[in-house]
Amino acid sequence: QYGTFYTNICTSTSGRPQRNMSNIPLISVSGTPFAMGVEWGGKAQRYIRTGVSFYKRHWLEMTKCTWAQSARILAPTIALTKKLLPATFAELQGAGKGSGIPWRDLFIINSYEALERFRSRNKCTSIIARTKNRSMLLAHNEDWTMADQKLIYVVHARPKGEPAFLCPTYGPWLQTYGLTSAGLAFAAALSLSLARCL
């Protein structure tokens, strides 16, 4: 159901990182959000730990905030995230457990774009376009740091009671764009003004 991309990348789903499609590892997880997070954190531990180390070293330069300032700024958003996005929050806590990285550190890094002051050329872009035959196309380009290039992997997730999904990601970042087994594509960087135009 995922199409050619899914077929090519899921040639082996033993649960261990596999090298397929230009040597990009495939990590399979399943279960409740917390269980998937624990599994993701454990299987991607090297990528997550390396990414967290990089971001902590360069955090002040990238966000113009110290790590402690960021923790204080984001503290009020933790309860709100837990309330509005309980599955995502549980997955992040599980990833902390599985990787051995404090989940609050993962929360801060995944809240990066709320703090950073990068030039606009360093931002990712997602677009939706309608083709002439009325099909919809979702496209996403990942404008990010070169440091994450060696930390790319793909997560094949089978959440309990929900469609499976396939997401490319890197380092400590939650999966925010991909394709579900129900045929739905998703991306988290959509512009509200663009969405209103559709």
Buried (B, 14 or more C-beta within 10 A) or exposed (E): EBEEBBEEBBEEBEBEBBEBBEEBBBBBBBBBBBBBBBBBBBBBBBBBBBBBEBBEEEBEEBBEBEEEBBBEBBEEEBEEBBEEEEBBBBBBBBBBBBBEBEBBBBBBBBBBEEBBEBEEEEEBBBBBEEEEEEEEEBEBEBEBBEBBEEBBBBBBBBBEEEBBBBBBBBBBBBBBBBBBBEEEBBBEBBEEEEEEEE
